[in-house]
Amino acid sequence: MFKHDFIVGVPYSGCKFDSIVPCTREDEALAMAFGAYLCGKNPLVFMQNAGLGHCLDFITSILMPGDVEIPLVINNRTSPKHHEILGYHTENILELLGYRRYTLE
């Protein structure tokens, strides 16, 4: 499906990736993907929408100033409530940041 050689994220029941590096938090996954990028890998990060909030500081303080956009695959859940709230705003948050390398599932 993807041509990435380093796939990392917080596993969830709907995850469709075979060979992954599991993490405990989404910002940890993004940091690992950035390290892989610096080593010449083509990383991909997957997460659920509620985890995007954990990544905003890393995106705005490390990735964007360095002009790096690591692809994100975001499972956009609508329940329970914390997923519903962030799920409604996920795409708007990424658009406001100008972050274009994402896919919403």
Biopython code that builds the backbone (N, CA, C, O; Angstrom):
import numpy as np
from Bio.PDB.StructureBuilder import StructureBuilder

atoms = [
    (1, "MET", "N", (0.834, -1.199, 0.000)),
    (1, "MET", "CA", (0.000, 0.000, 0.000)),
    (1, "MET", "C", (0.872, 1.253, 0.000)),
    (1, "MET", "O", (0.632, 2.161, -0.796)),
    (2, "PHE", "N", (1.878, 1.324, 0.873)),
    (2, "PHE", "CA", (2.756, 2.473, 0.943)),
    (2, "PHE", "C", (4.177, 2.047, 0.614)),
    (2, "PHE", "O", (4.542, 0.891, 0.827)),
    (3, "LYS", "N", (4.972, 2.956, 0.105)),
    (3, "LYS", "CA", (6.372, 2.671, -0.195)),
    (3, "LYS", "C", (7.249, 3.298, 0.880)),
    (3, "LYS", "O", (8.077, 4.166, 0.602)),
    (4, "HIS", "N", (7.054, 2.850, 2.091)),
    (4, "HIS", "CA", (7.804, 3.365, 3.226)),
    (4, "HIS", "C", (8.597, 2.230, 3.841)),
    (4, "HIS", "O", (8.131, 1.092, 3.892)),
    (5, "ASP", "N", (9.798, 2.543, 4.310)),
    (5, "ASP", "CA", (10.641, 1.505, 4.887)),
    (5, "ASP", "C", (10.774, 1.613, 6.402)),
    (5, "ASP", "O", (11.568, 0.896, 7.011)),
    (6, "PHE", "N", (9.999, 2.508, 7.008)),
    (6, "PHE", "CA", (9.963, 2.623, 8.465)),
    (6, "PHE", "C", (8.566, 3.082, 8.845)),
    (6, "PHE", "O", (8.232, 4.257, 8.686)),
    (7, "ILE", "N", (7.751, 2.170, 9.344)),
    (7, "ILE", "CA", (6.360, 2.471, 9.699)),
    (7, "ILE", "C", (6.242, 2.343, 11.207)),
    (7, "ILE", "O", (6.566, 1.304, 11.782)),
    (8, "VAL", "N", (5.777, 3.402, 11.837)),
    (8, "VAL", "CA", (5.761, 3.469, 13.292)),
    (8, "VAL", "C", (4.463, 4.109, 13.764)),
    (8, "VAL", "O", (3.914, 4.979, 13.088)),
    (9, "GLY", "N", (3.972, 3.681, 14.921)),
    (9, "GLY", "CA", (2.770, 4.281, 15.467)),
    (9, "GLY", "C", (2.286, 3.560, 16.702)),
    (9, "GLY", "O", (2.890, 2.592, 17.163)),
    (10, "VAL", "N", (1.174, 4.060, 17.231)),
    (10, "VAL", "CA", (0.529, 3.446, 18.388)),
    (10, "VAL", "C", (-0.516, 2.475, 17.840)),
    (10, "VAL", "O", (-1.492, 2.906, 17.227)),
    (11, "PRO", "N", (-0.327, 1.178, 18.051)),
    (11, "PRO", "CA", (-1.249, 0.194, 17.477)),
    (11, "PRO", "C", (-2.683, 0.388, 17.967)),
    (11, "PRO", "O", (-2.920, 0.760, 19.116)),
    (12, "TYR", "N", (-3.619, 0.132, 17.079)),
    (12, "TYR", "CA", (-5.040, 0.143, 17.400)),
    (12, "TYR", "C", (-5.697, -0.970, 16.596)),
    (12, "TYR", "O", (-5.082, -1.508, 15.675)),
    (13, "SER", "N", (-6.913, -1.317, 16.922)),
    (13, "SER", "CA", (-7.549, -2.495, 16.331)),
    (13, "SER", "C", (-7.724, -2.383, 14.813)),
    (13, "SER", "O", (-7.740, -3.408, 14.130)),
    (14, "GLY", "N", (-7.850, -1.199, 14.280)),
    (14, "GLY", "CA", (-8.057, -1.029, 12.845)),
    (14, "GLY", "C", (-6.779, -0.877, 12.045)),
    (14, "GLY", "O", (-6.830, -0.629, 10.841)),
    (15, "CYS", "N", (-5.636, -1.020, 12.691)),
    (15, "CYS", "CA", (-4.351, -0.828, 12.032)),
    (15, "CYS", "C", (-4.155, -1.864, 10.927)),
    (15, "CYS", "O", (-4.320, -3.062, 11.154)),
    (16, "LYS", "N", (-3.802, -1.392, 9.723)),
    (16, "LYS", "CA", (-3.683, -2.264, 8.560)),
    (16, "LYS", "C", (-2.244, -2.455, 8.101)),
    (16, "LYS", "O", (-2.020, -2.850, 6.957)),
    (17, "PHE", "N", (-1.282, -2.192, 8.941)),
    (17, "PHE", "CA", (0.119, -2.309, 8.554)),
    (17, "PHE", "C", (0.702, -3.598, 9.107)),
    (17, "PHE", "O", (0.439, -3.975, 10.249)),
    (18, "ASP", "N", (1.492, -4.266, 8.287)),
    (18, "ASP", "CA", (2.072, -5.553, 8.682)),
    (18, "ASP", "C", (3.344, -5.396, 9.500)),
    (18, "ASP", "O", (3.447, -5.947, 10.596)),
    (19, "SER", "N", (4.287, -4.670, 8.994)),
    (19, "SER", "CA", (5.601, -4.563, 9.630)),
    (19, "SER", "C", (5.735, -3.178, 10.259)),
    (19, "SER", "O", (6.061, -2.205, 9.579)),
    (20, "ILE", "N", (5.480, -3.104, 11.560)),
    (20, "ILE", "CA", (5.460, -1.808, 12.234)),
    (20, "ILE", "C", (6.390, -1.800, 13.442)),
    (20, "ILE", "O", (6.744, -2.844, 13.990)),
    (21, "VAL", "N", (6.765, -0.606, 13.830)),
    (21, "VAL", "CA", (7.463, -0.397, 15.096)),
    (21, "VAL", "C", (6.417, 0.207, 16.044)),
    (21, "VAL", "O", (5.990, 1.343, 15.837)),
    (22, "PRO", "N", (6.003, -0.526, 17.070)),
    (22, "PRO", "CA", (4.978, 0.002, 17.971)),
    (22, "PRO", "C", (5.558, 1.010, 18.961)),
    (22, "PRO", "O", (6.704, 0.887, 19.393)),
    (23, "CYS", "N", (4.757, 1.993, 19.305)),
    (23, "CYS", "CA", (5.133, 3.026, 20.280)),
    (23, "CYS", "C", (4.022, 3.177, 21.302)),
    (23, "CYS", "O", (2.910, 2.686, 21.107)),
    (24, "THR", "N", (4.335, 3.863, 22.392)),
    (24, "THR", "CA", (3.346, 4.079, 23.439)),
    (24, "THR", "C", (2.607, 5.403, 23.290)),
    (24, "THR", "O", (1.501, 5.558, 23.808)),
    (25, "ARG", "N", (3.209, 6.355, 22.586)),
    (25, "ARG", "CA", (2.580, 7.666, 22.367)),
    (25, "ARG", "C", (2.862, 8.119, 20.935)),
    (25, "ARG", "O", (3.850, 7.714, 20.322)),
    (26, "GLU", "N", (1.986, 8.953, 20.428)),
    (26, "GLU", "CA", (2.094, 9.422, 19.052)),
    (26, "GLU", "C", (3.294, 10.337, 18.844)),
    (26, "GLU", "O", (3.938, 10.286, 17.796)),
    (27, "ASP", "N", (3.601, 11.181, 19.841)),
    (27, "ASP", "CA", (4.764, 12.055, 19.688)),
    (27, "ASP", "C", (6.058, 11.253, 19.705)),
    (27, "ASP", "O", (7.033, 11.634, 19.058)),
    (28, "GLU", "N", (6.072, 10.153, 20.436)),
    (28, "GLU", "CA", (7.214, 9.239, 20.415)),
    (28, "GLU", "C", (7.377, 8.632, 19.022)),
    (28, "GLU", "O", (8.493, 8.524, 18.513)),
    (29, "ALA", "N", (6.262, 8.238, 18.410)),
    (29, "ALA", "CA", (6.302, 7.675, 17.059)),
    (29, "ALA", "C", (6.838, 8.697, 16.063)),
    (29, "ALA", "O", (7.643, 8.361, 15.196)),
    (30, "LEU", "N", (6.395, 9.935, 16.187)),
    (30, "LEU", "CA", (6.850, 10.987, 15.277)),
    (30, "LEU", "C", (8.336, 11.274, 15.467)),
    (30, "LEU", "O", (9.056, 11.505, 14.495)),
    (31, "ALA", "N", (8.792, 11.260, 16.709)),
    (31, "ALA", "CA", (10.220, 11.476, 16.979)),
    (31, "ALA", "C", (11.060, 10.338, 16.400)),
    (31, "ALA", "O", (12.129, 10.581, 15.840)),
    (32, "MET", "N", (10.590, 9.112, 16.528)),
    (32, "MET", "CA", (11.311, 7.981, 15.958)),
    (32, "MET", "C", (11.331, 8.069, 14.434)),
    (32, "MET", "O", (12.348, 7.776, 13.805)),
    (33, "ALA", "N", (10.207, 8.473, 13.842)),
    (33, "ALA", "CA", (10.143, 8.621, 12.387)),
    (33, "ALA", "C", (11.097, 9.713, 11.911)),
    (33, "ALA", "O", (11.724, 9.576, 10.861)),
    (34, "PHE", "N", (11.207, 10.784, 12.670)),
    (34, "PHE", "CA", (12.129, 11.858, 12.314)),
    (34, "PHE", "C", (13.573, 11.361, 12.365)),
    (34, "PHE", "O", (14.370, 11.667, 11.478)),
    (35, "GLY", "N", (13.903, 10.607, 13.389)),
    (35, "GLY", "CA", (15.235, 10.021, 13.480)),
    (35, "GLY", "C", (15.517, 9.110, 12.299)),
    (35, "GLY", "O", (16.617, 9.126, 11.747)),
    (36, "ALA", "N", (14.525, 8.312, 11.907)),
    (36, "ALA", "CA", (14.685, 7.427, 10.742)),
    (36, "ALA", "C", (14.872, 8.256, 9.470)),
    (36, "ALA", "O", (15.670, 7.903, 8.602)),
    (37, "TYR", "N", (14.129, 9.359, 9.369)),
    (37, "TYR", "CA", (14.261, 10.261, 8.215)),
    (37, "TYR", "C", (15.685, 10.822, 8.133)),
    (37, "TYR", "O", (16.272, 10.881, 7.053)),
    (38, "LEU", "N", (16.229, 11.229, 9.272)),
    (38, "LEU", "CA", (17.589, 11.765, 9.299)),
    (38, "LEU", "C", (18.625, 10.715, 8.902)),
    (38, "LEU", "O", (19.723, 11.051, 8.457)),
    (39, "CYS", "N", (18.262, 9.433, 9.069)),
    (39, "CYS", "CA", (19.164, 8.332, 8.696)),
    (39, "CYS", "C", (18.913, 7.848, 7.266)),
    (39, "CYS", "O", (19.476, 6.839, 6.841)),
    (40, "GLY", "N", (18.073, 8.567, 6.530)),
    (40, "GLY", "CA", (17.840, 8.226, 5.129)),
    (40, "GLY", "C", (16.662, 7.314, 4.859)),
    (40, "GLY", "O", (16.481, 6.861, 3.729)),
    (41, "LYS", "N", (15.860, 7.037, 5.869)),
    (41, "LYS", "CA", (14.677, 6.190, 5.684)),
    (41, "LYS", "C", (13.511, 7.019, 5.153)),
    (41, "LYS", "O", (13.534, 8.249, 5.187)),
    (42, "ASN", "N", (12.497, 6.317, 4.663)),
    (42, "ASN", "CA", (11.261, 6.936, 4.184)),
    (42, "ASN", "C", (10.149, 6.543, 5.165)),
    (42, "ASN", "O", (9.451, 5.556, 4.932)),
    (43, "PRO", "N", (9.971, 7.304, 6.265)),
    (43, "PRO", "CA", (9.068, 6.884, 7.334)),
    (43, "PRO", "C", (7.607, 7.245, 7.079)),
    (43, "PRO", "O", (7.278, 8.082, 6.239)),
    (44, "LEU", "N", (6.758, 6.580, 7.835)),
    (44, "LEU", "CA", (5.326, 6.845, 7.868)),
    (44, "LEU", "C", (4.882, 6.668, 9.308)),
    (44, "LEU", "O", (5.322, 5.739, 9.985)),
    (45, "VAL", "N", (4.017, 7.549, 9.780)),
    (45, "VAL", "CA", (3.491, 7.462, 11.149)),
    (45, "VAL", "C", (1.983, 7.263, 11.080)),
    (45, "VAL", "O", (1.290, 7.970, 10.349)),
    (46, "PHE", "N", (1.479, 6.299, 11.843)),
    (46, "PHE", "CA", (0.036, 6.126, 11.931)),
    (46, "PHE", "C", (-0.414, 6.378, 13.360)),
    (46, "PHE", "O", (0.323, 6.141, 14.318)),
    (47, "MET", "N", (-1.651, 6.866, 13.477)),
    (47, "MET", "CA", (-2.196, 7.202, 14.786)),
    (47, "MET", "C", (-3.700, 7.352, 14.693)),
    (47, "MET", "O", (-4.272, 7.387, 13.604)),
    (48, "GLN", "N", (-4.328, 7.440, 15.846)),
    (48, "GLN", "CA", (-5.730, 7.823, 15.890)),
    (48, "GLN", "C", (-5.792, 9.331, 16.102)),
    (48, "GLN", "O", (-4.837, 9.940, 16.584)),
    (49, "ASN", "N", (-6.913, 9.919, 15.741)),
    (49, "ASN", "CA", (-7.023, 11.377, 15.781)),
    (49, "ASN", "C", (-6.789, 11.971, 17.161)),
    (49, "ASN", "O", (-6.259, 13.077, 17.261)),
    (50, "ALA", "N", (-7.164, 11.277, 18.227)),
    (50, "ALA", "CA", (-6.962, 11.828, 19.567)),
    (50, "ALA", "C", (-5.481, 11.996, 19.879)),
    (50, "ALA", "O", (-5.121, 12.810, 20.729)),
    (51, "GLY", "N", (-4.622, 11.246, 19.213)),
    (51, "GLY", "CA", (-3.188, 11.348, 19.437)),
    (51, "GLY", "C", (-2.530, 12.512, 18.720)),
    (51, "GLY", "O", (-1.380, 12.841, 19.013)),
    (52, "LEU", "N", (-3.229, 13.141, 17.791)),
    (52, "LEU", "CA", (-2.650, 14.266, 17.066)),
    (52, "LEU", "C", (-2.256, 15.393, 18.017)),
    (52, "LEU", "O", (-1.241, 16.057, 17.805)),
    (53, "GLY", "N", (-3.046, 15.611, 19.053)),
    (53, "GLY", "CA", (-2.734, 16.670, 20.016)),
    (53, "GLY", "C", (-1.361, 16.497, 20.650)),
    (53, "GLY", "O", (-0.681, 17.483, 20.934)),
    (54, "HIS", "N", (-0.950, 15.254, 20.875)),
    (54, "HIS", "CA", (0.375, 14.987, 21.446)),
    (54, "HIS", "C", (1.497, 15.395, 20.495)),
    (54, "HIS", "O", (2.626, 15.625, 20.930)),
    (55, "CYS", "N", (1.197, 15.485, 19.210)),
    (55, "CYS", "CA", (2.223, 15.721, 18.189)),
    (55, "CYS", "C", (2.386, 17.178, 17.780)),
    (55, "CYS", "O", (3.351, 17.514, 17.092)),
    (56, "LEU", "N", (1.482, 18.038, 18.180)),
    (56, "LEU", "CA", (1.495, 19.414, 17.670)),
    (56, "LEU", "C", (2.784, 20.153, 18.000)),
    (56, "LEU", "O", (3.305, 20.879, 17.153)),
    (57, "ASP", "N", (3.310, 19.986, 19.204)),
    (57, "ASP", "CA", (4.549, 20.675, 19.551)),
    (57, "ASP", "C", (5.707, 20.172, 18.697)),
    (57, "ASP", "O", (6.516, 20.965, 18.215)),
    (58, "PHE", "N", (5.787, 18.866, 18.510)),
    (58, "PHE", "CA", (6.868, 18.309, 17.697)),
    (58, "PHE", "C", (6.760, 18.779, 16.245)),
    (58, "PHE", "O", (7.763, 19.113, 15.615)),
    (59, "ILE", "N", (5.537, 18.801, 15.726)),
    (59, "ILE", "CA", (5.325, 19.254, 14.342)),
    (59, "ILE", "C", (5.758, 20.705, 14.175)),
    (59, "ILE", "O", (6.444, 21.046, 13.211)),
    (60, "THR", "N", (5.358, 21.558, 15.116)),
    (60, "THR", "CA", (5.627, 22.991, 14.959)),
    (60, "THR", "C", (7.024, 23.408, 15.396)),
    (60, "THR", "O", (7.516, 24.448, 14.959)),
    (61, "SER", "N", (7.676, 22.617, 16.252)),
    (61, "SER", "CA", (9.001, 23.032, 16.731)),
    (61, "SER", "C", (10.161, 22.307, 16.053)),
    (61, "SER", "O", (11.278, 22.823, 16.032)),
    (62, "ILE", "N", (9.916, 21.129, 15.504)),
    (62, "ILE", "CA", (10.986, 20.354, 14.872)),
    (62, "ILE", "C", (10.754, 20.188, 13.370)),
    (62, "ILE", "O", (11.601, 20.562, 12.559)),
    (63, "LEU", "N", (9.615, 19.631, 13.011)),
    (63, "LEU", "CA", (9.383, 19.321, 11.603)),
    (63, "LEU", "C", (9.235, 20.567, 10.727)),
    (63, "LEU", "O", (9.936, 20.709, 9.725)),
    (64, "MET", "N", (8.341, 21.451, 11.097)),
    (64, "MET", "CA", (8.073, 22.614, 10.246)),
    (64, "MET", "C", (9.278, 23.542, 10.105)),
    (64, "MET", "O", (9.569, 23.960, 8.984)),
    (65, "PRO", "N", (9.996, 23.890, 11.178)),
    (65, "PRO", "CA", (11.184, 24.729, 10.999)),
    (65, "PRO", "C", (12.252, 24.060, 10.133)),
    (65, "PRO", "O", (13.020, 24.744, 9.455)),
    (66, "GLY", "N", (12.302, 22.726, 10.153)),
    (66, "GLY", "CA", (13.269, 21.996, 9.338)),
    (66, "GLY", "C", (12.749, 21.662, 7.954)),
    (66, "GLY", "O", (13.428, 20.988, 7.180)),
    (67, "ASP", "N", (11.539, 22.130, 7.633)),
    (67, "ASP", "CA", (10.904, 21.882, 6.338)),
    (67, "ASP", "C", (10.806, 20.382, 6.044)),
    (67, "ASP", "O", (11.099, 19.932, 4.936)),
    (68, "VAL", "N", (10.387, 19.616, 7.063)),
    (68, "VAL", "CA", (10.231, 18.170, 6.938)),
    (68, "VAL", "C", (8.762, 17.838, 7.155)),
    (68, "VAL", "O", (8.175, 18.244, 8.159)),
    (69, "GLU", "N", (8.168, 17.107, 6.229)),
    (69, "GLU", "CA", (6.797, 16.628, 6.397)),
    (69, "GLU", "C", (6.794, 15.118, 6.321)),
    (69, "GLU", "O", (6.895, 14.542, 5.238)),
    (70, "ILE", "N", (6.678, 14.482, 7.460)),
    (70, "ILE", "CA", (6.591, 13.029, 7.528)),
    (70, "ILE", "C", (5.126, 12.663, 7.323)),
    (70, "ILE", "O", (4.256, 13.217, 7.995)),
    (71, "PRO", "N", (4.838, 11.744, 6.411)),
    (71, "PRO", "CA", (3.447, 11.366, 6.152)),
    (71, "PRO", "C", (2.771, 10.787, 7.393)),
    (71, "PRO", "O", (3.348, 9.967, 8.108)),
    (72, "LEU", "N", (1.557, 11.225, 7.629)),
    (72, "LEU", "CA", (0.748, 10.742, 8.746)),
    (72, "LEU", "C", (-0.482, 10.030, 8.192)),
    (72, "LEU", "O", (-1.129, 10.534, 7.274)),
    (73, "VAL", "N", (-0.802, 8.881, 8.733)),
    (73, "VAL", "CA", (-2.067, 8.210, 8.448)),
    (73, "VAL", "C", (-2.853, 8.281, 9.745)),
    (73, "VAL", "O", (-2.457, 7.705, 10.758)),
    (74, "ILE", "N", (-3.969, 8.992, 9.704)),
    (74, "ILE", "CA", (-4.738, 9.274, 10.918)),
    (74, "ILE", "C", (-6.095, 8.592, 10.828)),
    (74, "ILE", "O", (-6.881, 8.867, 9.922)),
    (75, "ASN", "N", (-6.359, 7.707, 11.770)),
    (75, "ASN", "CA", (-7.663, 7.069, 11.874)),
    (75, "ASN", "C", (-8.584, 8.068, 12.548)),
    (75, "ASN", "O", (-8.419, 8.361, 13.732)),
    (76, "ASN", "N", (-9.544, 8.590, 11.816)),
    (76, "ASN", "CA", (-10.394, 9.676, 12.310)),
    (76, "ASN", "C", (-11.656, 9.115, 12.960)),
    (76, "ASN", "O", (-12.710, 9.035, 12.329)),
    (77, "ARG", "N", (-11.536, 8.732, 14.223)),
    (77, "ARG", "CA", (-12.658, 8.160, 14.970)),
    (77, "ARG", "C", (-13.629, 9.250, 15.418)),
    (77, "ARG", "O", (-13.277, 10.425, 15.518)),
    (78, "THR", "N", (-14.853, 8.823, 15.681)),
    (78, "THR", "CA", (-15.871, 9.773, 16.144)),
    (78, "THR", "C", (-16.453, 9.398, 17.503)),
    (78, "THR", "O", (-17.363, 10.069, 17.988)),
    (79, "SER", "N", (-15.945, 8.341, 18.118)),
    (79, "SER", "CA", (-16.358, 8.001, 19.476)),
    (79, "SER", "C", (-15.215, 7.252, 20.138)),
    (79, "SER", "O", (-14.443, 6.595, 19.440)),
    (80, "PRO", "N", (-15.074, 7.322, 21.436)),
    (80, "PRO", "CA", (-15.833, 8.081, 22.422)),
    (80, "PRO", "C", (-15.646, 9.594, 22.266)),
    (80, "PRO", "O", (-15.081, 10.063, 21.278)),
    (81, "LYS", "N", (-16.118, 10.328, 23.235)),
    (81, "LYS", "CA", (-16.221, 11.788, 23.137)),
    (81, "LYS", "C", (-14.908, 12.480, 22.784)),
    (81, "LYS", "O", (-14.918, 13.387, 21.952)),
    (82, "HIS", "N", (-13.781, 12.095, 23.377)),
    (82, "HIS", "CA", (-12.533, 12.803, 23.075)),
    (82, "HIS", "C", (-12.122, 12.591, 21.619)),
    (82, "HIS", "O", (-11.480, 13.461, 21.031)),
    (83, "HIS", "N", (-12.480, 11.454, 21.032)),
    (83, "HIS", "CA", (-12.220, 11.254, 19.606)),
    (83, "HIS", "C", (-13.181, 12.102, 18.767)),
    (83, "HIS", "O", (-12.793, 12.651, 17.736)),
    (84, "GLU", "N", (-14.407, 12.200, 19.206)),
    (84, "GLU", "CA", (-15.398, 12.995, 18.474)),
    (84, "GLU", "C", (-14.971, 14.457, 18.396)),
    (84, "GLU", "O", (-15.042, 15.069, 17.330)),
    (85, "ILE", "N", (-14.529, 15.016, 19.514)),
    (85, "ILE", "CA", (-14.141, 16.422, 19.555)),
    (85, "ILE", "C", (-12.951, 16.677, 18.640)),
    (85, "ILE", "O", (-13.005, 17.559, 17.782)),
    (86, "LEU", "N", (-11.885, 15.918, 18.814)),
    (86, "LEU", "CA", (-10.704, 16.130, 17.976)),
    (86, "LEU", "C", (-10.954, 15.662, 16.548)),
    (86, "LEU", "O", (-10.423, 16.246, 15.604)),
    (87, "GLY", "N", (-11.754, 14.619, 16.382)),
    (87, "GLY", "CA", (-12.057, 14.126, 15.040)),
    (87, "GLY", "C", (-12.737, 15.174, 14.180)),
    (87, "GLY", "O", (-12.492, 15.256, 12.977)),
    (88, "TYR", "N", (-13.577, 15.963, 14.791)),
    (88, "TYR", "CA", (-14.264, 17.028, 14.068)),
    (88, "TYR", "C", (-13.280, 18.095, 13.580)),
    (88, "TYR", "O", (-13.504, 18.718, 12.543)),
    (89, "HIS", "N", (-12.193, 18.303, 14.326)),
    (89, "HIS", "CA", (-11.259, 19.380, 14.021)),
    (89, "HIS", "C", (-9.921, 18.922, 13.420)),
    (89, "HIS", "O", (-9.090, 19.761, 13.072)),
    (90, "THR", "N", (-9.703, 17.618, 13.294)),
    (90, "THR", "CA", (-8.401, 17.101, 12.858)),
    (90, "THR", "C", (-7.938, 17.730, 11.549)),
    (90, "THR", "O", (-6.837, 18.277, 11.479)),
    (91, "GLU", "N", (-8.754, 17.658, 10.532)),
    (91, "GLU", "CA", (-8.352, 18.192, 9.223)),
    (91, "GLU", "C", (-8.137, 19.698, 9.280)),
    (91, "GLU", "O", (-7.204, 20.211, 8.662)),
    (92, "ASN", "N", (-8.981, 20.409, 10.010)),
    (92, "ASN", "CA", (-8.821, 21.859, 10.136)),
    (92, "ASN", "C", (-7.507, 22.218, 10.831)),
    (92, "ASN", "O", (-6.833, 23.167, 10.430)),
    (93, "ILE", "N", (-7.143, 21.469, 11.864)),
    (93, "ILE", "CA", (-5.881, 21.730, 12.582)),
    (93, "ILE", "C", (-4.699, 21.568, 11.636)),
    (93, "ILE", "O", (-3.815, 22.424, 11.592)),
    (94, "LEU", "N", (-4.678, 20.483, 10.884)),
    (94, "LEU", "CA", (-3.578, 20.244, 9.953)),
    (94, "LEU", "C", (-3.539, 21.288, 8.839)),
    (94, "LEU", "O", (-2.463, 21.716, 8.422)),
    (95, "GLU", "N", (-4.695, 21.689, 8.366)),
    (95, "GLU", "CA", (-4.760, 22.730, 7.327)),
    (95, "GLU", "C", (-4.268, 24.072, 7.871)),
    (95, "GLU", "O", (-3.533, 24.786, 7.189)),
    (96, "LEU", "N", (-4.671, 24.418, 9.097)),
    (96, "LEU", "CA", (-4.210, 25.673, 9.703)),
    (96, "LEU", "C", (-2.692, 25.696, 9.860)),
    (96, "LEU", "O", (-2.059, 26.738, 9.693)),
    (97, "LEU", "N", (-2.120, 24.549, 10.179)),
    (97, "LEU", "CA", (-0.666, 24.460, 10.300)),
    (97, "LEU", "C", (0.027, 24.472, 8.937)),
    (97, "LEU", "O", (1.219, 24.762, 8.838)),
    (98, "GLY", "N", (-0.733, 24.155, 7.893)),
    (98, "GLY", "CA", (-0.134, 24.035, 6.570)),
    (98, "GLY", "C", (0.541, 22.690, 6.371)),
    (98, "GLY", "O", (1.398, 22.552, 5.499)),
    (99, "TYR", "N", (0.168, 21.700, 7.168)),
    (99, "TYR", "CA", (0.757, 20.357, 7.080)),
    (99, "TYR", "C", (-0.056, 19.559, 6.075)),
    (99, "TYR", "O", (-1.226, 19.266, 6.320)),
    (100, "ARG", "N", (0.539, 19.211, 4.964)),
    (100, "ARG", "CA", (-0.188, 18.600, 3.848)),
    (100, "ARG", "C", (-0.006, 17.088, 3.713)),
    (100, "ARG", "O", (-0.779, 16.444, 3.004)),
    (101, "ARG", "N", (0.988, 16.512, 4.370)),
    (101, "ARG", "CA", (1.296, 15.088, 4.175)),
    (101, "ARG", "C", (0.524, 14.223, 5.165)),
    (101, "ARG", "O", (1.108, 13.678, 6.101)),
    (102, "TYR", "N", (-0.772, 14.098, 4.964)),
    (102, "TYR", "CA", (-1.579, 13.266, 5.832)),
    (102, "TYR", "C", (-2.688, 12.605, 5.047)),
    (102, "TYR", "O", (-3.100, 13.083, 3.990)),
    (103, "THR", "N", (-3.164, 11.497, 5.583)),
    (103, "THR", "CA", (-4.317, 10.783, 5.037)),
    (103, "THR", "C", (-5.241, 10.512, 6.203)),
    (103, "THR", "O", (-4.804, 10.036, 7.250)),
    (104, "LEU", "N", (-6.514, 10.811, 6.029)),
    (104, "LEU", "CA", (-7.509, 10.501, 7.056)),
    (104, "LEU", "C", (-8.233, 9.227, 6.639)),
    (104, "LEU", "O", (-8.674, 9.086, 5.498)),
    (105, "GLU", "N", (-8.342, 8.306, 7.585)),
    (105, "GLU", "CA", (-9.076, 7.066, 7.316)),
    (105, "GLU", "C", (-10.444, 7.148, 7.938)),
    (105, "GLU", "O", (-11.229, 6.205, 7.830)),
]
sb = StructureBuilder()
sb.init_structure("model")
sb.init_model(0)
sb.init_chain("A")
sb.init_seg("    ")
for serial, (resi, resn, name, xyz) in enumerate(atoms, 1):
    if name == "N":
        sb.init_residue(resn, " ", resi, " ")
    sb.init_atom(name, np.array(xyz, "f"), 0.0, 1.0, " ", f" {name:<3s}", serial, name[0])
structure = sb.get_structure()
